[in-house]
Amino acid sequence: MAMFTLVTGQPANGEEPQDDSALSQLLRRLELAHREAGRPTYRAIGKDSGLSASTICRIFKARKSPPWDNLARVLKALGIEPDEIQNTWLELWLNAENDAEPIPVTLDDGLVAPGRAHCETCGVWIADPLAHAALHDKLDRLERFV
């Protein structure tokens, strides 16, 4: 007799559905790295990283991005290559940090937002030019009624 698992939009264990925040992406990748390393215990990771098992547990269950140096030590203990830690993992961590605590930037700072355009009309950085243009169209139509 074959067994099948019905996959629905909700996790079977009662957990909340996963979000797409940068921290969630970082933690999912960390869990995958942990699995690929053979699921070593937190104590074993601690022995290789010099961190306590409770610190490692907090990294895996983080509600905010963990300190970079601690995360890098855990990744090294999981067998992740230094180049991958510096290139891939640092970017994931920076995205989680920036989501949690964005640094406000004004045009007076002379900074640019990579991959973003600046709207001369309203002064914001534009991630999606079509959506932004549609917003201005709606605002222009509303102004005609006022």
C-alpha positions in Angstrom: 0.0 0.0 0.0 1.5 3.4 -1.0 1.6 6.3 1.4 1.0 9.9 0.1 1.4 13.2 1.9 -1.1 15.9 1.0 0.7 19.2 0.7 -1.4 22.3 1.4 -0.6 25.9 2.0 -0.4 25.5 5.7 2.3 23.5 7.6 1.0 20.4 9.2 2.8 21.0 12.5 0.8 24.1 13.3 3.7 26.6 12.7 3.1 29.8 10.9 3.6 29.8 7.2 7.1 31.0 6.1 7.4 34.6 5.1 9.8 36.0 2.5 11.7 38.4 4.8 15.5 38.5 4.4 15.8 37.0 7.9 13.5 34.0 6.9 15.6 33.5 3.8 18.8 33.5 5.9 17.4 31.1 8.4 16.1 28.7 5.7 19.5 28.6 4.1 21.1 28.1 7.5 18.8 25.1 8.1 19.7 23.7 4.7 23.4 24.1 5.4 22.9 22.3 8.7 21.1 19.5 7.0 23.8 19.2 4.3 26.4 19.0 7.1 24.6 15.9 8.5 22.6 17.8 11.2 25.4 18.0 13.8 24.2 18.8 17.4 24.5 22.4 18.6 27.1 21.1 21.1 29.2 19.6 18.2 28.9 22.9 16.3 29.9 24.7 19.5 33.0 22.6 19.9 34.1 23.5 16.4 33.1 27.2 16.5 33.9 28.1 20.1 30.3 29.2 20.8 28.0 27.8 23.4 25.2 25.5 22.4 22.6 28.1 23.6 24.2 30.8 21.4 24.0 28.4 18.4 20.4 27.6 19.3 19.6 31.4 19.3 21.2 31.7 15.9 19.1 29.0 14.4 15.9 30.3 16.0 16.7 34.0 15.6 14.0 36.7 15.6 16.6 39.2 14.4 19.8 38.7 12.5 22.5 37.2 14.6 25.9 38.9 15.1 27.9 38.4 11.9 31.0 37.0 13.6 28.9 34.3 15.4 27.1 33.4 12.2 30.4 33.1 10.3 31.8 30.8 13.0 28.8 28.6 12.8 29.0 28.4 9.0 32.7 27.5 9.2 31.9 24.8 11.7 29.2 23.5 9.2 31.9 23.1 6.6 31.0 26.1 4.4 34.0 27.4 2.4 35.4 30.8 3.4 34.7 32.3 -0.1 31.0 31.3 0.1 30.7 32.7 3.6 32.2 36.1 2.4 30.2 36.2 -0.9 26.9 34.5 -0.5 26.3 34.4 3.3 27.5 38.0 4.0 25.0 39.3 1.4 22.1 37.3 3.0 23.1 38.6 6.5 23.4 42.2 5.2 19.9 41.9 3.7 18.5 40.7 7.0 20.3 43.5 8.9 19.0 46.1 6.4 15.4 44.9 6.7 15.5 45.0 10.4 17.3 48.3 10.8 17.4 50.3 7.6 19.7 53.3 7.4 17.9 56.4 6.2 19.6 58.0 3.3 18.9 61.5 1.9 19.8 62.8 -1.5 22.0 65.4 0.3 24.3 62.5 1.4 25.2 62.0 -2.3 24.4 58.3 -2.1 22.7 56.1 -4.6 20.5 53.1 -4.1 21.9 50.3 -6.4 19.2 49.0 -8.8 16.9 51.9 -8.0 16.0 55.1 -9.8 15.2 58.4 -8.2 11.9 60.1 -8.9 12.5 63.8 -9.5 8.8 64.6 -8.9 8.4 63.1 -5.4 11.9 62.4 -4.3 11.7 58.7 -3.5 13.8 55.8 -4.7 11.9 53.7 -7.2 12.2 49.9 -7.2 9.4 49.3 -9.7 9.2 52.2 -12.3 5.9 51.0 -13.8 4.1 50.8 -10.4 5.5 54.2 -9.5 4.3 55.7 -12.7 0.9 54.2 -12.1 0.8 55.8 -8.7 1.6 59.2 -10.1 -1.1 58.8 -12.7 -3.7 58.1 -10.0 -2.5 61.0 -7.9 -2.7 63.3 -11.0 -6.3 62.2 -11.6 -7.2 62.8 -8.0 -5.8 66.3 -8.1 -8.1 67.2 -10.9 -11.1 66.6 -8.6 -9.7 68.7 -5.8 
